[in-house]
Amino acid sequence: YAVVSFESYNKAVIIDLNTNIVIKEVSGSNGQTIRITPDDEYAYISNVSGTDKINVIHLDGANSSYVTGINTGQMGIYWLHYGITSDIRIDPTGNYCAVAVSFDNKVKIINLSTNTIVQELSGFNYPLQLAFNSAGTKLAVTNTNGNSVSIINFNGASSTVQGTYSYGTLPLRLGYNPVTDEFFVCNHTDKNVVKIDPATGNYTGVLSFTGYPVQVDFDLLGNSIVLLNNIGS
């Protein structure tokens, strides 16, 4: 199956990938970013430009259903590269979801067994994008208006901010390289991707480009794949 959410139609749809046919419409589940739990049982959908809510769907093919909406506070959109929305990420254990609540300058942690916010971390500057390390013990956050990256010692409701580190201007998206155990951060203004050690927050290297880095990902060998925008907007 596939899950598709519509920003303006107040619904998400479930597609059967064997037939490429929509088999279910789930009302009340509109939004932007979709994250699915590791067991494929639930989808969490951020509604950034509407209700500032995380909509939850129980995934069961044609029997999929709306579960609840979790009010988060004011998420946002940064209007570069056609819009980058406040991120949500489910930790590798599937027990928690982290939310970048950009306009509140907070990262909030949701317990997925109760769908309630159990931790609010402050001190960010328009937190935008998130990335976990493989173990789920570190969570990186881009502070887009603060020209910095924060790393969270992640432990559900007991999570704490390890530190905030400045290695570039206008950081947007980021990713985690499981082979080298590094966070890679896309700095828009500097046209580079900076590497950071999750354990210490130390700078470990940089990739420089003539275009603007939009997103970074990795192949199975740990080689970086960087999407560039040569226009910049």
C-alpha positions as CSV (number, residue, x, y, z in Angstrom):
1,Y,0.0,0.0,0.0
2,A,0.9,3.7,-0.3
3,V,-0.4,6.6,1.7
4,V,-1.0,10.0,0.0
5,S,-2.1,13.1,1.9
6,F,-3.8,16.2,0.4
7,E,-3.2,19.6,2.0
8,S,-6.5,21.1,0.7
9,Y,-9.0,18.2,0.7
10,N,-9.1,17.2,4.3
11,K,-8.2,13.6,3.6
12,A,-5.6,11.0,3.0
13,V,-6.0,8.1,0.6
14,I,-4.7,4.6,0.6
15,I,-3.6,3.1,-2.7
16,D,-3.3,-0.6,-3.4
17,L,0.0,-1.0,-5.2
18,N,-1.0,-4.2,-6.8
19,T,-3.8,-2.5,-8.7
20,N,-2.8,1.2,-8.4
21,I,-6.3,1.9,-7.3
22,V,-7.4,4.1,-4.4
23,I,-9.2,1.7,-2.0
24,K,-9.8,4.0,1.0
25,E,-10.2,7.7,1.7
26,V,-9.6,8.7,5.3
27,S,-11.2,12.0,6.2
28,G,-9.6,14.5,8.6
29,S,-6.1,13.3,7.7
30,N,-4.8,16.1,5.4
31,G,-1.3,17.5,5.8
32,Q,2.2,17.6,4.3
33,T,4.8,15.3,5.7
34,I,4.0,11.6,6.3
35,R,6.0,9.3,8.6
36,I,5.1,5.7,9.1
37,T,6.0,3.6,12.2
38,P,8.5,0.8,11.7
39,D,5.8,-1.8,12.1
40,D,3.8,-0.2,9.3
41,E,0.8,0.0,11.7
42,Y,0.3,3.8,11.9
43,A,0.9,6.9,9.7
44,Y,1.6,10.3,11.3
45,I,0.8,13.3,9.0
46,S,1.8,16.9,9.9
47,N,-0.8,19.5,9.0
48,V,1.5,22.6,9.0
49,S,-0.4,25.2,7.1
50,G,-3.8,24.4,8.5
51,T,-4.5,23.2,12.1
52,D,-0.9,22.8,13.4
53,K,-1.8,19.2,14.2
54,I,-0.4,15.7,13.7
55,N,-3.1,13.5,12.2
56,V,-2.8,9.8,13.0
57,I,-4.1,7.0,10.7
58,H,-4.3,3.3,11.7
59,L,-3.1,1.5,8.6
60,D,-5.1,-1.6,7.5
61,G,-5.4,-1.4,3.8
62,A,-9.1,-0.8,2.8
63,N,-10.0,-0.8,6.5
64,S,-7.6,2.1,7.4
65,S,-9.1,4.6,9.8
66,Y,-8.5,8.0,11.4
67,V,-7.3,7.7,15.0
68,T,-6.8,11.2,16.4
69,G,-5.2,14.6,16.0
70,I,-2.4,15.8,18.2
71,N,-2.1,19.6,18.7
72,T,1.5,20.6,18.5
73,G,1.8,24.4,18.5
74,Q,2.7,26.5,15.5
75,M,4.7,24.6,12.9
76,G,5.9,26.4,9.8
77,I,7.2,26.5,6.2
78,Y,10.5,28.0,5.1
79,W,10.0,29.3,1.5
80,L,13.2,28.1,-0.2
81,H,13.3,25.2,-2.7
82,Y,9.5,25.5,-3.1
83,G,8.9,25.2,0.6
84,I,10.4,23.2,3.4
85,T,7.9,22.3,6.2
86,S,8.5,21.7,9.9
87,D,9.7,18.2,10.1
88,I,8.4,15.2,12.1
89,R,10.4,12.1,12.7
90,I,9.6,8.7,14.3
91,D,12.5,7.3,16.3
92,P,13.9,3.9,15.2
93,T,12.2,2.1,18.1
94,G,8.8,3.3,16.9
95,N,7.9,4.5,20.4
96,Y,8.2,8.3,19.9
97,C,7.7,11.0,17.4
98,A,9.7,14.3,17.4
99,V,8.2,17.4,16.0
100,A,9.9,20.7,15.0
101,V,7.5,23.3,16.2
102,S,9.2,26.1,14.3
103,F,7.3,29.3,15.4
104,D,7.3,28.1,19.1
105,N,11.1,27.5,18.9
106,K,10.6,24.1,20.4
107,V,11.0,20.4,19.7
108,K,8.2,18.4,21.2
109,I,8.2,14.6,21.8
110,I,5.1,12.5,21.3
111,N,4.6,9.1,23.0
112,L,3.1,7.0,20.3
113,S,1.5,4.6,22.7
114,T,-0.7,7.4,24.1
115,N,-0.4,10.0,21.3
116,T,0.4,12.6,23.8
117,I,3.2,15.2,24.1
118,V,5.5,14.0,26.9
119,Q,8.4,16.4,26.5
120,E,9.0,20.0,25.3
121,L,12.6,21.2,24.6
122,S,13.3,24.9,24.2
123,G,16.1,27.1,23.2
124,F,16.0,26.6,19.4
125,N,15.8,29.3,16.7
126,Y,13.2,28.3,14.1
127,P,13.8,24.5,14.3
128,L,13.0,23.1,10.9
129,Q,14.4,19.7,10.0
130,L,15.2,16.6,12.1
131,A,17.3,13.4,11.8
132,F,17.9,10.5,14.1
133,N,21.1,8.4,14.3
134,S,20.6,4.7,13.7
135,A,20.4,3.8,17.4
136,G,17.8,6.6,18.1
137,T,20.0,8.0,20.8
138,K,20.8,11.3,19.0
139,L,18.4,13.7,17.2
140,A,19.8,16.6,15.1
141,V,17.8,19.7,14.6
142,T,18.5,22.6,12.1
143,N,18.0,26.0,13.6
144,T,17.4,27.8,10.3
145,N,17.2,31.3,11.7
146,G,20.0,30.7,14.2
147,N,22.6,29.4,11.6
148,S,23.2,26.4,13.8
149,V,22.4,22.8,14.5
150,S,21.3,21.4,17.9
151,I,21.9,17.8,18.9
152,I,19.4,16.2,21.4
153,N,20.3,13.3,23.7
154,F,17.2,11.4,22.8
155,N,15.4,9.4,25.6
156,G,11.7,9.9,25.1
157,A,10.3,12.1,27.9
158,S,13.8,12.4,29.5
159,S,15.4,13.8,26.3
160,T,17.8,16.8,26.8
161,V,19.7,19.2,24.6
162,Q,23.3,18.1,24.3
163,G,24.5,21.3,22.6
164,T,24.1,23.8,19.8
165,Y,26.8,24.1,17.1
166,S,27.4,26.7,14.4
167,Y,29.1,25.4,11.2
168,G,27.3,27.3,8.4
169,T,24.7,29.8,7.3
170,L,21.0,29.1,6.7
171,P,21.0,25.3,7.5
172,L,17.9,23.6,6.0
173,R,17.6,19.9,5.5
174,L,20.0,17.3,7.0
175,G,20.6,13.5,7.0
176,Y,22.4,10.8,8.9
177,N,25.1,8.6,7.4
178,P,24.9,5.2,9.2
179,V,28.2,4.0,7.7
180,T,30.3,6.9,8.9
181,D,28.1,7.8,11.9
182,E,27.8,11.5,11.0
183,F,25.1,14.0,10.5
184,F,25.3,15.9,7.2
185,V,23.8,19.4,7.2
186,C,22.8,21.4,4.1
187,N,23.9,25.0,4.4
188,H,22.0,27.1,1.8
189,T,24.0,30.3,1.8
190,D,27.4,28.6,2.0
191,K,26.5,26.1,-0.7
192,N,28.0,23.3,1.3
193,V,27.1,20.2,3.3
194,V,28.8,20.0,6.7
195,K,29.6,16.8,8.5
196,I,29.1,16.6,12.3
197,D,30.0,14.0,14.9
198,P,26.7,13.1,16.8
199,A,28.6,12.2,20.0
200,T,30.5,15.5,20.4
201,G,28.9,17.9,17.9
202,N,32.4,18.4,16.4
203,Y,32.9,19.5,12.8
204,T,34.4,16.5,10.8
205,G,34.4,17.7,7.2
206,V,32.6,19.6,4.4
207,L,31.3,19.0,0.9
208,S,31.3,22.2,-1.2
209,F,29.2,22.9,-4.4
210,T,28.5,25.6,-7.0
211,G,24.8,25.0,-6.5
212,Y,22.6,25.2,-3.5
213,P,22.2,21.9,-1.6
214,V,18.5,20.9,-1.2
215,Q,18.8,17.5,0.4
216,V,21.4,14.8,1.2
217,D,21.0,11.0,1.3
218,F,23.3,8.0,1.2
219,D,23.8,4.8,-0.7
220,L,24.4,1.5,1.1
221,L,28.2,2.1,1.1
222,G,27.8,5.5,2.8
223,N,28.5,7.6,-0.3
224,S,26.6,10.8,-0.2
225,I,24.0,11.8,-2.8
226,V,23.2,15.5,-2.8
227,L,20.3,17.2,-4.6
228,L,21.3,20.6,-5.9
229,N,19.3,23.6,-7.0
230,N,21.3,26.0,-9.3
231,I,18.7,28.7,-9.1
232,G,18.6,29.0,-5.3
233,S,15.0,29.8,-4.8
